[in-house]
């Protein structure tokens, strides 16, 4: 399922771009079977747009993704500004595989 997660031998991850950009270079894992038989869960399993009293509109949906309880990343649905679905891996997770 995740065989194309790393399409190259190395992955370059940039973060903290607004302050002082930091770059991590991650080597492609040797065992891409890492994800086999792991339980995938969501912190918010049901799609829900909660009312934001301050902005007077519904907030966009997001959920944290976990594998066997370990935090992997965040899934976001943007429907007003960008109209995209976005997923961000957490670098702490990427450094463990």
Buried (B, 14 or more C-beta within 10 A) or exposed (E): EEEEBBEEEEBEEEEEEEEEEEEEEBEEBEEBEEBEEEEEBEEEEEEEEEEEEEEEEEEBBBBBBBBEEEEBBBBBBEEEEEEEEEEEBBBEBBEEB
